[in-house]
Amino acid sequence: MREEYDDIRRLQDKAEVTLLGLGGEPLLADVRAVAAAYVDRRLPWDGRGAEPRERVILYGALLCRFAELLRNRTTAARLPPA
């Protein structure tokens, strides 16, 4: 279980670095807020005990997906017109 959390954390770290490179702290803060709000709505948690695995996975997955989408959008914007 610990290895799984470490893997998720590594992917999340990579996504955060990508987001920082694309838009700095403001973009990263916005994406974190949107991801956290979605996770809270989708998988409520009362804050007691360890955070449920599903929440950790979903939050990390959302950060990765936002980073991928924004990176692809930025790359596409730099391409010359066809």
mmCIF file of the N, C-alpha and C atoms, coordinates in Angstrom:
data_MODEL
# 
_entry.id   MODEL 
# 
loop_
_atom_site.group_PDB 
_atom_site.id 
_atom_site.type_symbol 
_atom_site.label_atom_id 
_atom_site.label_alt_id 
_atom_site.label_comp_id 
_atom_site.label_asym_id 
_atom_site.label_entity_id 
_atom_site.label_seq_id 
_atom_site.pdbx_PDB_ins_code 
_atom_site.Cartn_x 
_atom_site.Cartn_y 
_atom_site.Cartn_z 
_atom_site.occupancy 
_atom_site.B_iso_or_equiv 
_atom_site.pdbx_formal_charge 
_atom_site.auth_seq_id 
_atom_site.auth_comp_id 
_atom_site.auth_asym_id 
_atom_site.auth_atom_id 
_atom_site.pdbx_PDB_model_num 
ATOM 1   N N  . MET A 1 1  ? 0.825   -1.192 0.000   1.00 0.00 ? 1  MET A N  1 
ATOM 2   C CA . MET A 1 1  ? 0.000   0.000  0.000   1.00 0.00 ? 1  MET A CA 1 
ATOM 3   C C  . MET A 1 1  ? 0.870   1.256  0.000   1.00 0.00 ? 1  MET A C  1 
ATOM 4   N N  . ARG A 1 2  ? 1.926   1.233  0.773   1.00 0.00 ? 2  ARG A N  1 
ATOM 5   C CA . ARG A 1 2  ? 2.803   2.396  0.854   1.00 0.00 ? 2  ARG A CA 1 
ATOM 6   C C  . ARG A 1 2  ? 3.445   2.686  -0.504  1.00 0.00 ? 2  ARG A C  1 
ATOM 7   N N  . GLU A 1 3  ? 3.841   1.649  -1.226  1.00 0.00 ? 3  GLU A N  1 
ATOM 8   C CA . GLU A 1 3  ? 4.435   1.835  -2.552  1.00 0.00 ? 3  GLU A CA 1 
ATOM 9   C C  . GLU A 1 3  ? 3.444   2.491  -3.494  1.00 0.00 ? 3  GLU A C  1 
ATOM 10  N N  . GLU A 1 4  ? 2.186   2.088  -3.387  1.00 0.00 ? 4  GLU A N  1 
ATOM 11  C CA . GLU A 1 4  ? 1.155   2.683  -4.244  1.00 0.00 ? 4  GLU A CA 1 
ATOM 12  C C  . GLU A 1 4  ? 1.035   4.180  -3.974  1.00 0.00 ? 4  GLU A C  1 
ATOM 13  N N  . TYR A 1 5  ? 1.024   4.566  -2.707  1.00 0.00 ? 5  TYR A N  1 
ATOM 14  C CA . TYR A 1 5  ? 0.957   5.984  -2.364  1.00 0.00 ? 5  TYR A CA 1 
ATOM 15  C C  . TYR A 1 5  ? 2.198   6.717  -2.863  1.00 0.00 ? 5  TYR A C  1 
ATOM 16  N N  . ASP A 1 6  ? 3.355   6.096  -2.775  1.00 0.00 ? 6  ASP A N  1 
ATOM 17  C CA . ASP A 1 6  ? 4.585   6.715  -3.281  1.00 0.00 ? 6  ASP A CA 1 
ATOM 18  C C  . ASP A 1 6  ? 4.507   6.925  -4.786  1.00 0.00 ? 6  ASP A C  1 
ATOM 19  N N  . ASP A 1 7  ? 3.968   5.942  -5.507  1.00 0.00 ? 7  ASP A N  1 
ATOM 20  C CA . ASP A 1 7  ? 3.803   6.071  -6.961  1.00 0.00 ? 7  ASP A CA 1 
ATOM 21  C C  . ASP A 1 7  ? 2.849   7.210  -7.296  1.00 0.00 ? 7  ASP A C  1 
ATOM 22  N N  . ILE A 1 8  ? 1.755   7.283  -6.571  1.00 0.00 ? 8  ILE A N  1 
ATOM 23  C CA . ILE A 1 8  ? 0.786   8.356  -6.798  1.00 0.00 ? 8  ILE A CA 1 
ATOM 24  C C  . ILE A 1 8  ? 1.431   9.703  -6.522  1.00 0.00 ? 8  ILE A C  1 
ATOM 25  N N  . ARG A 1 9  ? 2.182   9.776  -5.443  1.00 0.00 ? 9  ARG A N  1 
ATOM 26  C CA . ARG A 1 9  ? 2.835   11.042 -5.078  1.00 0.00 ? 9  ARG A CA 1 
ATOM 27  C C  . ARG A 1 9  ? 3.846   11.466 -6.149  1.00 0.00 ? 9  ARG A C  1 
ATOM 28  N N  . ARG A 1 10 ? 4.588   10.521 -6.699  1.00 0.00 ? 10 ARG A N  1 
ATOM 29  C CA . ARG A 1 10 ? 5.548   10.851 -7.769  1.00 0.00 ? 10 ARG A CA 1 
ATOM 30  C C  . ARG A 1 10 ? 4.828   11.403 -8.995  1.00 0.00 ? 10 ARG A C  1 
ATOM 31  N N  . LEU A 1 11 ? 3.720   10.773 -9.367  1.00 0.00 ? 11 LEU A N  1 
ATOM 32  C CA . LEU A 1 11 ? 2.954   11.267 -10.513 1.00 0.00 ? 11 LEU A CA 1 
ATOM 33  C C  . LEU A 1 11 ? 2.368   12.646 -10.223 1.00 0.00 ? 11 LEU A C  1 
ATOM 34  N N  . GLN A 1 12 ? 1.890   12.830 -9.007  1.00 0.00 ? 12 GLN A N  1 
ATOM 35  C CA . GLN A 1 12 ? 1.349   14.130 -8.616  1.00 0.00 ? 12 GLN A CA 1 
ATOM 36  C C  . GLN A 1 12 ? 2.435   15.195 -8.648  1.00 0.00 ? 12 GLN A C  1 
ATOM 37  N N  . ASP A 1 13 ? 3.613   14.874 -8.151  1.00 0.00 ? 13 ASP A N  1 
ATOM 38  C CA . ASP A 1 13 ? 4.731   15.821 -8.180  1.00 0.00 ? 13 ASP A CA 1 
ATOM 39  C C  . ASP A 1 13 ? 5.076   16.214 -9.613  1.00 0.00 ? 13 ASP A C  1 
ATOM 40  N N  . LYS A 1 14 ? 5.104   15.232 -10.500 1.00 0.00 ? 14 LYS A N  1 
ATOM 41  C CA . LYS A 1 14 ? 5.412   15.503 -11.905 1.00 0.00 ? 14 LYS A CA 1 
ATOM 42  C C  . LYS A 1 14 ? 4.352   16.420 -12.525 1.00 0.00 ? 14 LYS A C  1 
ATOM 43  N N  . ALA A 1 15 ? 3.100   16.162 -12.221 1.00 0.00 ? 15 ALA A N  1 
ATOM 44  C CA . ALA A 1 15 ? 2.016   17.004 -12.725 1.00 0.00 ? 15 ALA A CA 1 
ATOM 45  C C  . ALA A 1 15 ? 2.134   18.424 -12.194 1.00 0.00 ? 15 ALA A C  1 
ATOM 46  N N  . GLU A 1 16 ? 2.474   18.559 -10.914 1.00 0.00 ? 16 GLU A N  1 
ATOM 47  C CA . GLU A 1 16 ? 2.618   19.891 -10.325 1.00 0.00 ? 16 GLU A CA 1 
ATOM 48  C C  . GLU A 1 16 ? 3.763   20.662 -10.964 1.00 0.00 ? 16 GLU A C  1 
ATOM 49  N N  . VAL A 1 17 ? 4.857   19.992 -11.266 1.00 0.00 ? 17 VAL A N  1 
ATOM 50  C CA . VAL A 1 17 ? 5.987   20.650 -11.941 1.00 0.00 ? 17 VAL A CA 1 
ATOM 51  C C  . VAL A 1 17 ? 5.552   21.120 -13.324 1.00 0.00 ? 17 VAL A C  1 
ATOM 52  N N  . THR A 1 18 ? 4.812   20.275 -14.036 1.00 0.00 ? 18 THR A N  1 
ATOM 53  C CA . THR A 1 18 ? 4.309   20.654 -15.356 1.00 0.00 ? 18 THR A CA 1 
ATOM 54  C C  . THR A 1 18 ? 3.398   21.873 -15.254 1.00 0.00 ? 18 THR A C  1 
ATOM 55  N N  . LEU A 1 19 ? 2.482   21.858 -14.308 1.00 0.00 ? 19 LEU A N  1 
ATOM 56  C CA . LEU A 1 19 ? 1.556   22.980 -14.135 1.00 0.00 ? 19 LEU A CA 1 
ATOM 57  C C  . LEU A 1 19 ? 2.296   24.258 -13.761 1.00 0.00 ? 19 LEU A C  1 
ATOM 58  N N  . LEU A 1 20 ? 3.306   24.149 -12.905 1.00 0.00 ? 20 LEU A N  1 
ATOM 59  C CA . LEU A 1 20 ? 4.116   25.321 -12.563 1.00 0.00 ? 20 LEU A CA 1 
ATOM 60  C C  . LEU A 1 20 ? 4.794   25.894 -13.801 1.00 0.00 ? 20 LEU A C  1 
ATOM 61  N N  . GLY A 1 21 ? 5.298   25.016 -14.647 1.00 0.00 ? 21 GLY A N  1 
ATOM 62  C CA . GLY A 1 21 ? 5.957   25.470 -15.868 1.00 0.00 ? 21 GLY A CA 1 
ATOM 63  C C  . GLY A 1 21 ? 5.006   26.121 -16.853 1.00 0.00 ? 21 GLY A C  1 
ATOM 64  N N  . LEU A 1 22 ? 3.756   25.710 -16.826 1.00 0.00 ? 22 LEU A N  1 
ATOM 65  C CA . LEU A 1 22 ? 2.770   26.251 -17.766 1.00 0.00 ? 22 LEU A CA 1 
ATOM 66  C C  . LEU A 1 22 ? 2.157   27.563 -17.295 1.00 0.00 ? 22 LEU A C  1 
ATOM 67  N N  . GLY A 1 23 ? 1.998   27.715 -15.975 1.00 0.00 ? 23 GLY A N  1 
ATOM 68  C CA . GLY A 1 23 ? 1.304   28.916 -15.507 1.00 0.00 ? 23 GLY A CA 1 
ATOM 69  C C  . GLY A 1 23 ? 1.710   29.403 -14.144 1.00 0.00 ? 23 GLY A C  1 
ATOM 70  N N  . GLY A 1 24 ? 2.778   28.840 -13.607 1.00 0.00 ? 24 GLY A N  1 
ATOM 71  C CA . GLY A 1 24 ? 3.270   29.289 -12.312 1.00 0.00 ? 24 GLY A CA 1 
ATOM 72  C C  . GLY A 1 24 ? 2.338   28.920 -11.158 1.00 0.00 ? 24 GLY A C  1 
ATOM 73  N N  . GLU A 1 25 ? 2.588   29.556 -10.029 1.00 0.00 ? 25 GLU A N  1 
ATOM 74  C CA . GLU A 1 25 ? 1.810   29.285 -8.807  1.00 0.00 ? 25 GLU A CA 1 
ATOM 75  C C  . GLU A 1 25 ? 0.320   29.554 -8.974  1.00 0.00 ? 25 GLU A C  1 
ATOM 76  N N  . PRO A 1 26 ? -0.072  30.627 -9.711  1.00 0.00 ? 26 PRO A N  1 
ATOM 77  C CA . PRO A 1 26 ? -1.516  30.855 -9.850  1.00 0.00 ? 26 PRO A CA 1 
ATOM 78  C C  . PRO A 1 26 ? -2.245  29.684 -10.527 1.00 0.00 ? 26 PRO A C  1 
ATOM 79  N N  . LEU A 1 27 ? -1.673  29.148 -11.590 1.00 0.00 ? 27 LEU A N  1 
ATOM 80  C CA . LEU A 1 27 ? -2.303  28.016 -12.269 1.00 0.00 ? 27 LEU A CA 1 
ATOM 81  C C  . LEU A 1 27 ? -2.330  26.796 -11.359 1.00 0.00 ? 27 LEU A C  1 
ATOM 82  N N  . LEU A 1 28 ? -1.231  26.502 -10.707 1.00 0.00 ? 28 LEU A N  1 
ATOM 83  C CA . LEU A 1 28 ? -1.176  25.345 -9.814  1.00 0.00 ? 28 LEU A CA 1 
ATOM 84  C C  . LEU A 1 28 ? -2.214  25.479 -8.695  1.00 0.00 ? 28 LEU A C  1 
ATOM 85  N N  . ALA A 1 29 ? -2.324  26.659 -8.122  1.00 0.00 ? 29 ALA A N  1 
ATOM 86  C CA . ALA A 1 29 ? -3.310  26.877 -7.052  1.00 0.00 ? 29 ALA A CA 1 
ATOM 87  C C  . ALA A 1 29 ? -4.734  26.674 -7.567  1.00 0.00 ? 29 ALA A C  1 
ATOM 88  N N  . ASP A 1 30 ? -5.020  27.174 -8.759  1.00 0.00 ? 30 ASP A N  1 
ATOM 89  C CA . ASP A 1 30 ? -6.353  27.001 -9.340  1.00 0.00 ? 30 ASP A CA 1 
ATOM 90  C C  . ASP A 1 30 ? -6.673  25.527 -9.584  1.00 0.00 ? 30 ASP A C  1 
ATOM 91  N N  . VAL A 1 31 ? -5.729  24.804 -10.161 1.00 0.00 ? 31 VAL A N  1 
ATOM 92  C CA . VAL A 1 31 ? -5.947  23.390 -10.458 1.00 0.00 ? 31 VAL A CA 1 
ATOM 93  C C  . VAL A 1 31 ? -6.109  22.603 -9.166  1.00 0.00 ? 31 VAL A C  1 
ATOM 94  N N  . ARG A 1 32 ? -5.292  22.902 -8.171  1.00 0.00 ? 32 ARG A N  1 
ATOM 95  C CA . ARG A 1 32 ? -5.434  22.221 -6.871  1.00 0.00 ? 32 ARG A CA 1 
ATOM 96  C C  . ARG A 1 32 ? -6.822  22.473 -6.277  1.00 0.00 ? 32 ARG A C  1 
ATOM 97  N N  . ALA A 1 33 ? -7.292  23.712 -6.359  1.00 0.00 ? 33 ALA A N  1 
ATOM 98  C CA . ALA A 1 33 ? -8.600  24.057 -5.788  1.00 0.00 ? 33 ALA A CA 1 
ATOM 99  C C  . ALA A 1 33 ? -9.727  23.324 -6.516  1.00 0.00 ? 33 ALA A C  1 
ATOM 100 N N  . VAL A 1 34 ? -9.665  23.298 -7.843  1.00 0.00 ? 34 VAL A N  1 
ATOM 101 C CA . VAL A 1 34 ? -10.699 22.612 -8.622  1.00 0.00 ? 34 VAL A CA 1 
ATOM 102 C C  . VAL A 1 34 ? -10.680 21.117 -8.323  1.00 0.00 ? 34 VAL A C  1 
ATOM 103 N N  . ALA A 1 35 ? -9.486  20.530 -8.294  1.00 0.00 ? 35 ALA A N  1 
ATOM 104 C CA . ALA A 1 35 ? -9.361  19.092 -8.022  1.00 0.00 ? 35 ALA A CA 1 
ATOM 105 C C  . ALA A 1 35 ? -9.865  18.761 -6.614  1.00 0.00 ? 35 ALA A C  1 
ATOM 106 N N  . ALA A 1 36 ? -9.488  19.565 -5.644  1.00 0.00 ? 36 ALA A N  1 
ATOM 107 C CA . ALA A 1 36 ? -9.914  19.313 -4.266  1.00 0.00 ? 36 ALA A CA 1 
ATOM 108 C C  . ALA A 1 36 ? -11.429 19.438 -4.131  1.00 0.00 ? 36 ALA A C  1 
ATOM 109 N N  . ALA A 1 37 ? -12.013 20.444 -4.770  1.00 0.00 ? 37 ALA A N  1 
ATOM 110 C CA . ALA A 1 37 ? -13.462 20.627 -4.704  1.00 0.00 ? 37 ALA A CA 1 
ATOM 111 C C  . ALA A 1 37 ? -14.179 19.433 -5.344  1.00 0.00 ? 37 ALA A C  1 
ATOM 112 N N  . TYR A 1 38 ? -13.660 18.964 -6.469  1.00 0.00 ? 38 TYR A N  1 
ATOM 113 C CA . TYR A 1 38 ? -14.280 17.819 -7.135  1.00 0.00 ? 38 TYR A CA 1 
ATOM 114 C C  . TYR A 1 38 ? -14.197 16.567 -6.250  1.00 0.00 ? 38 TYR A C  1 
ATOM 115 N N  . VAL A 1 39 ? -13.024 16.334 -5.683  1.00 0.00 ? 39 VAL A N  1 
ATOM 116 C CA . VAL A 1 39 ? -12.840 15.169 -4.815  1.00 0.00 ? 39 VAL A CA 1 
ATOM 117 C C  . VAL A 1 39 ? -13.782 15.258 -3.609  1.00 0.00 ? 39 VAL A C  1 
ATOM 118 N N  . ASP A 1 40 ? -13.909 16.445 -3.024  1.00 0.00 ? 40 ASP A N  1 
ATOM 119 C CA . ASP A 1 40 ? -14.801 16.613 -1.866  1.00 0.00 ? 40 ASP A CA 1 
ATOM 120 C C  . ASP A 1 40 ? -16.256 16.322 -2.226  1.00 0.00 ? 40 ASP A C  1 
ATOM 121 N N  . ARG A 1 41 ? -16.673 16.753 -3.418  1.00 0.00 ? 41 ARG A N  1 
ATOM 122 C CA . ARG A 1 41 ? -18.062 16.492 -3.839  1.00 0.00 ? 41 ARG A CA 1 
ATOM 123 C C  . ARG A 1 41 ? -18.276 15.021 -4.174  1.00 0.00 ? 41 ARG A C  1 
ATOM 124 N N  . ARG A 1 42 ? -17.297 14.443 -4.838  1.00 0.00 ? 42 ARG A N  1 
ATOM 125 C CA . ARG A 1 42 ? -17.445 13.063 -5.321  1.00 0.00 ? 42 ARG A CA 1 
ATOM 126 C C  . ARG A 1 42 ? -17.255 12.025 -4.206  1.00 0.00 ? 42 ARG A C  1 
ATOM 127 N N  . LEU A 1 43 ? -16.276 12.292 -3.322  1.00 0.00 ? 43 LEU A N  1 
ATOM 128 C CA . LEU A 1 43 ? -15.929 11.329 -2.265  1.00 0.00 ? 43 LEU A CA 1 
ATOM 129 C C  . LEU A 1 43 ? -15.818 12.056 -0.920  1.00 0.00 ? 43 LEU A C  1 
ATOM 130 N N  . PRO A 1 44 ? -16.936 12.410 -0.316  1.00 0.00 ? 44 PRO A N  1 
ATOM 131 C CA . PRO A 1 44 ? -16.888 13.139 0.959   1.00 0.00 ? 44 PRO A CA 1 
ATOM 132 C C  . PRO A 1 44 ? -16.112 12.362 2.029   1.00 0.00 ? 44 PRO A C  1 
ATOM 133 N N  . TRP A 1 45 ? -15.481 13.119 2.912   1.00 0.00 ? 45 TRP A N  1 
ATOM 134 C CA . TRP A 1 45 ? -14.694 12.524 3.995   1.00 0.00 ? 45 TRP A CA 1 
ATOM 135 C C  . TRP A 1 45 ? -14.789 13.451 5.190   1.00 0.00 ? 45 TRP A C  1 
ATOM 136 N N  . ASP A 1 46 ? -14.948 12.897 6.369   1.00 0.00 ? 46 ASP A N  1 
ATOM 137 C CA . ASP A 1 46 ? -15.107 13.721 7.568   1.00 0.00 ? 46 ASP A CA 1 
ATOM 138 C C  . ASP A 1 46 ? -13.787 14.163 8.187   1.00 0.00 ? 46 ASP A C  1 
ATOM 139 N N  . GLY A 1 47 ? -12.676 13.786 7.591   1.00 0.00 ? 47 GLY A N  1 
ATOM 140 C CA . GLY A 1 47 ? -11.377 14.223 8.090   1.00 0.00 ? 47 GLY A CA 1 
ATOM 141 C C  . GLY A 1 47 ? -10.813 13.363 9.211   1.00 0.00 ? 47 GLY A C  1 
ATOM 142 N N  . ARG A 1 48 ? -11.543 12.348 9.620   1.00 0.00 ? 48 ARG A N  1 
ATOM 143 C CA . ARG A 1 48 ? -11.045 11.481 10.683  1.00 0.00 ? 48 ARG A CA 1 
ATOM 144 C C  . ARG A 1 48 ? -10.264 10.323 10.086  1.00 0.00 ? 48 ARG A C  1 
ATOM 145 N N  . GLY A 1 49 ? -9.195  9.957  10.744  1.00 0.00 ? 49 GLY A N  1 
ATOM 146 C CA . GLY A 1 49 ? -8.377  8.845  10.273  1.00 0.00 ? 49 GLY A CA 1 
ATOM 147 C C  . GLY A 1 49 ? -7.593  9.216  9.023   1.00 0.00 ? 49 GLY A C  1 
ATOM 148 N N  . ALA A 1 50 ? -7.011  8.206  8.428   1.00 0.00 ? 50 ALA A N  1 
ATOM 149 C CA . ALA A 1 50 ? -6.234  8.422  7.208   1.00 0.00 ? 50 ALA A CA 1 
ATOM 150 C C  . ALA A 1 50 ? -7.189  8.734  6.060   1.00 0.00 ? 50 ALA A C  1 
ATOM 151 N N  . GLU A 1 51 ? -6.739  9.587  5.175   1.00 0.00 ? 51 GLU A N  1 
ATOM 152 C CA . GLU A 1 51 ? -7.568  9.913  4.018   1.00 0.00 ? 51 GLU A CA 1 
ATOM 153 C C  . GLU A 1 51 ? -7.789  8.650  3.189   1.00 0.00 ? 51 GLU A C  1 
ATOM 154 N N  . PRO A 1 52 ? -9.014  8.398  2.772   1.00 0.00 ? 52 PRO A N  1 
ATOM 155 C CA . PRO A 1 52 ? -9.294  7.190  1.991   1.00 0.00 ? 52 PRO A CA 1 
ATOM 156 C C  . PRO A 1 52 ? -8.474  7.135  0.695   1.00 0.00 ? 52 PRO A C  1 
ATOM 157 N N  . ARG A 1 53 ? -8.054  5.950  0.382   1.00 0.00 ? 53 ARG A N  1 
ATOM 158 C CA . ARG A 1 53 ? -7.223  5.682  -0.790  1.00 0.00 ? 53 ARG A CA 1 
ATOM 159 C C  . ARG A 1 53 ? -7.841  6.241  -2.068  1.00 0.00 ? 53 ARG A C  1 
ATOM 160 N N  . GLU A 1 54 ? -9.150  6.090  -2.213  1.00 0.00 ? 54 GLU A N  1 
ATOM 161 C CA . GLU A 1 54 ? -9.838  6.543  -3.419  1.00 0.00 ? 54 GLU A CA 1 
ATOM 162 C C  . GLU A 1 54 ? -9.711  8.050  -3.608  1.00 0.00 ? 54 GLU A C  1 
ATOM 163 N N  . ARG A 1 55 ? -9.748  8.782  -2.505  1.00 0.00 ? 55 ARG A N  1 
ATOM 164 C CA . ARG A 1 55 ? -9.593  10.247 -2.588  1.00 0.00 ? 55 ARG A CA 1 
ATOM 165 C C  . ARG A 1 55 ? -8.187  10.620 -3.043  1.00 0.00 ? 55 ARG A C  1 
ATOM 166 N N  . VAL A 1 56 ? -7.214  9.971  -2.472  1.00 0.00 ? 56 VAL A N  1 
ATOM 167 C CA . VAL A 1 56 ? -5.820  10.253 -2.832  1.00 0.00 ? 56 VAL A CA 1 
ATOM 168 C C  . VAL A 1 56 ? -5.588  9.965  -4.318  1.00 0.00 ? 56 VAL A C  1 
ATOM 169 N N  . ILE A 1 57 ? -6.093  8.836  -4.766  1.00 0.00 ? 57 ILE A N  1 
ATOM 170 C CA . ILE A 1 57 ? -5.923  8.442  -6.167  1.00 0.00 ? 57 ILE A CA 1 
ATOM 171 C C  . ILE A 1 57 ? -6.643  9.417  -7.091  1.00 0.00 ? 57 ILE A C  1 
ATOM 172 N N  . LEU A 1 58 ? -7.884  9.770  -6.762  1.00 0.00 ? 58 LEU A N  1 
ATOM 173 C CA . LEU A 1 58 ? -8.646  10.675 -7.615  1.00 0.00 ? 58 LEU A CA 1 
ATOM 174 C C  . LEU A 1 58 ? -7.994  12.049 -7.689  1.00 0.00 ? 58 LEU A C  1 
ATOM 175 N N  . TYR A 1 59 ? -7.544  12.578 -6.569  1.00 0.00 ? 59 TYR A N  1 
ATOM 176 C CA . TYR A 1 59 ? -6.893  13.895 -6.564  1.00 0.00 ? 59 TYR A CA 1 
ATOM 177 C C  . TYR A 1 59 ? -5.641  13.875 -7.446  1.00 0.00 ? 59 TYR A C  1 
ATOM 178 N N  . GLY A 1 60 ? -4.810  12.868 -7.278  1.00 0.00 ? 60 GLY A N  1 
ATOM 179 C CA . GLY A 1 60 ? -3.604  12.755 -8.104  1.00 0.00 ? 60 GLY A CA 1 
ATOM 180 C C  . GLY A 1 60 ? -3.929  12.595 -9.574  1.00 0.00 ? 60 GLY A C  1 
ATOM 181 N N  . ALA A 1 61 ? -4.946  11.792 -9.868  1.00 0.00 ? 61 ALA A N  1 
ATOM 182 C CA . ALA A 1 61 ? -5.347  11.580 -11.262 1.00 0.00 ? 61 ALA A CA 1 
ATOM 183 C C  . ALA A 1 61 ? -5.852  12.871 -11.891 1.00 0.00 ? 61 ALA A C  1 
ATOM 184 N N  . LEU A 1 62 ? -6.600  13.652 -11.127 1.00 0.00 ? 62 LEU A N  1 
ATOM 185 C CA . LEU A 1 62 ? -7.089  14.925 -11.655 1.00 0.00 ? 62 LEU A CA 1 
ATOM 186 C C  . LEU A 1 62 ? -5.945  15.888 -11.952 1.00 0.00 ? 62 LEU A C  1 
ATOM 187 N N  . LEU A 1 63 ? -4.980  15.970 -11.049 1.00 0.00 ? 63 LEU A N  1 
ATOM 188 C CA . LEU A 1 63 ? -3.829  16.847 -11.317 1.00 0.00 ? 63 LEU A CA 1 
ATOM 189 C C  . LEU A 1 63 ? -3.100  16.405 -12.576 1.00 0.00 ? 63 LEU A C  1 
ATOM 190 N N  . CYS A 1 64 ? -2.916  15.105 -12.728 1.00 0.00 ? 64 CYS A N  1 
ATOM 191 C CA . CYS A 1 64 ? -2.229  14.582 -13.920 1.00 0.00 ? 64 CYS A CA 1 
ATOM 192 C C  . CYS A 1 64 ? -3.017  14.896 -15.184 1.00 0.00 ? 64 CYS A C  1 
ATOM 193 N N  . ARG A 1 65 ? -4.330  14.739 -15.126 1.00 0.00 ? 65 ARG A N  1 
ATOM 194 C CA . ARG A 1 65 ? -5.162  14.986 -16.311 1.00 0.00 ? 65 ARG A CA 1 
ATOM 195 C C  . ARG A 1 65 ? -5.167  16.461 -16.683 1.00 0.00 ? 65 ARG A C  1 
ATOM 196 N N  . PHE A 1 66 ? -5.296  17.344 -15.706 1.00 0.00 ? 66 PHE A N  1 
ATOM 197 C CA . PHE A 1 66 ? -5.229  18.778 -15.988 1.00 0.00 ? 66 PHE A CA 1 
ATOM 198 C C  . PHE A 1 66 ? -3.883  19.132 -16.614 1.00 0.00 ? 66 PHE A C  1 
ATOM 199 N N  . ALA A 1 67 ? -2.808  18.606 -16.061 1.00 0.00 ? 67 ALA A N  1 
ATOM 200 C CA . ALA A 1 67 ? -1.472  18.901 -16.601 1.00 0.00 ? 67 ALA A CA 1 
ATOM 201 C C  . ALA A 1 67 ? -1.365  18.429 -18.046 1.00 0.00 ? 67 ALA A C  1 
ATOM 202 N N  . GLU A 1 68 ? -1.870  17.239 -18.308 1.00 0.00 ? 68 GLU A N  1 
ATOM 203 C CA . GLU A 1 68 ? -1.815  16.700 -19.673 1.00 0.00 ? 68 GLU A CA 1 
ATOM 204 C C  . GLU A 1 68 ? -2.630  17.569 -20.640 1.00 0.00 ? 68 GLU A C  1 
ATOM 205 N N  . LEU A 1 69 ? -3.847  17.904 -20.251 1.00 0.00 ? 69 LEU A N  1 
ATOM 206 C CA . LEU A 1 69 ? -4.694  18.711 -21.130 1.00 0.00 ? 69 LEU A CA 1 
ATOM 207 C C  . LEU A 1 69 ? -4.098  20.089 -21.392 1.00 0.00 ? 69 LEU A C  1 
ATOM 208 N N  . LEU A 1 70 ? -3.623  20.724 -20.355 1.00 0.00 ? 70 LEU A N  1 
ATOM 209 C CA . LEU A 1 70 ? -3.055  22.068 -20.517 1.00 0.00 ? 70 LEU A CA 1 
ATOM 210 C C  . LEU A 1 70 ? -1.743  22.036 -21.295 1.00 0.00 ? 70 LEU A C  1 
ATOM 211 N N  . ARG A 1 71 ? -0.937  21.020 -21.069 1.00 0.00 ? 71 ARG A N  1 
ATOM 212 C CA . ARG A 1 71 ? 0.311   20.881 -21.828 1.00 0.00 ? 71 ARG A CA 1 
ATOM 213 C C  . ARG A 1 71 ? 0.007   20.684 -23.311 1.00 0.00 ? 71 ARG A C  1 
ATOM 214 N N  . ASN A 1 72 ? -0.962  19.833 -23.623 1.00 0.00 ? 72 ASN A N  1 
ATOM 215 C CA . ASN A 1 72 ? -1.329  19.593 -25.014 1.00 0.00 ? 72 ASN A CA 1 
ATOM 216 C C  . ASN A 1 72 ? -1.918  20.844 -25.657 1.00 0.00 ? 72 ASN A C  1 
ATOM 217 N N  . ARG A 1 73 ? -2.719  21.573 -24.913 1.00 0.00 ? 73 ARG A N  1 
ATOM 218 C CA . ARG A 1 73 ? -3.295  22.814 -25.441 1.00 0.00 ? 73 ARG A CA 1 
ATOM 219 C C  . ARG A 1 73 ? -2.213  23.834 -25.719 1.00 0.00 ? 73 ARG A C  1 
ATOM 220 N N  . THR A 1 74 ? -1.258  23.943 -24.814 1.00 0.00 ? 74 THR A N  1 
ATOM 221 C CA . THR A 1 74 ? -0.160  24.890 -24.992 1.00 0.00 ? 74 THR A CA 1 
ATOM 222 C C  . THR A 1 74 ? 0.694   24.504 -26.184 1.00 0.00 ? 74 THR A C  1 
ATOM 223 N N  . THR A 1 75 ? 0.973   23.213 -26.321 1.00 0.00 ? 75 THR A N  1 
ATOM 224 C CA . THR A 1 75 ? 1.762   22.727 -27.453 1.00 0.00 ? 75 THR A CA 1 
ATOM 225 C C  . THR A 1 75 ? 1.028   22.985 -28.770 1.00 0.00 ? 75 THR A C  1 
ATOM 226 N N  . ALA A 1 76 ? -0.258  22.719 -28.800 1.00 0.00 ? 76 ALA A N  1 
ATOM 227 C CA . ALA A 1 76 ? -1.046  22.925 -30.017 1.00 0.00 ? 76 ALA A CA 1 
ATOM 228 C C  . ALA A 1 76 ? -1.076  24.403 -30.398 1.00 0.00 ? 76 ALA A C  1 
ATOM 229 N N  . ALA A 1 77 ? -1.113  25.284 -29.412 1.00 0.00 ? 77 ALA A N  1 
ATOM 230 C CA . ALA A 1 77 ? -1.152  26.726 -29.687 1.00 0.00 ? 77 ALA A CA 1 
ATOM 231 C C  . ALA A 1 77 ? 0.151   27.201 -30.339 1.00 0.00 ? 77 ALA A C  1 
ATOM 232 N N  . ARG A 1 78 ? 1.244   26.487 -30.112 1.00 0.00 ? 78 ARG A N  1 
ATOM 233 C CA . ARG A 1 78 ? 2.538   26.876 -30.676 1.00 0.00 ? 78 ARG A CA 1 
ATOM 234 C C  . ARG A 1 78 ? 2.765   26.329 -32.087 1.00 0.00 ? 78 ARG A C  1 
ATOM 235 N N  . LEU A 1 79 ? 1.924   25.391 -32.520 1.00 0.00 ? 79 LEU A N  1 
ATOM 236 C CA . LEU A 1 79 ? 2.106   24.797 -33.837 1.00 0.00 ? 79 LEU A CA 1 
ATOM 237 C C  . LEU A 1 79 ? 1.712   25.792 -34.930 1.00 0.00 ? 79 LEU A C  1 
ATOM 238 N N  . PRO A 1 80 ? 2.437   25.790 -36.039 1.00 0.00 ? 80 PRO A N  1 
ATOM 239 C CA . PRO A 1 80 ? 2.049   26.675 -37.144 1.00 0.00 ? 80 PRO A CA 1 
ATOM 240 C C  . PRO A 1 80 ? 0.730   26.216 -37.749 1.00 0.00 ? 80 PRO A C  1 
ATOM 241 N N  . PRO A 1 81 ? -0.011  27.138 -38.355 1.00 0.00 ? 81 PRO A N  1 
ATOM 242 C CA . PRO A 1 81 ? -1.273  26.741 -38.971 1.00 0.00 ? 81 PRO A CA 1 
ATOM 243 C C  . PRO A 1 81 ? -1.054  25.734 -40.089 1.00 0.00 ? 81 PRO A C  1 
ATOM 244 N N  . ALA A 1 82 ? -1.996  24.858 -40.272 1.00 0.00 ? 82 ALA A N  1 
ATOM 245 C CA . ALA A 1 82 ? -1.883  23.821 -41.308 1.00 0.00 ? 82 ALA A CA 1 
ATOM 246 C C  . ALA A 1 82 ? -2.155  24.384 -42.686 1.00 0.00 ? 82 ALA A C  1 
# 
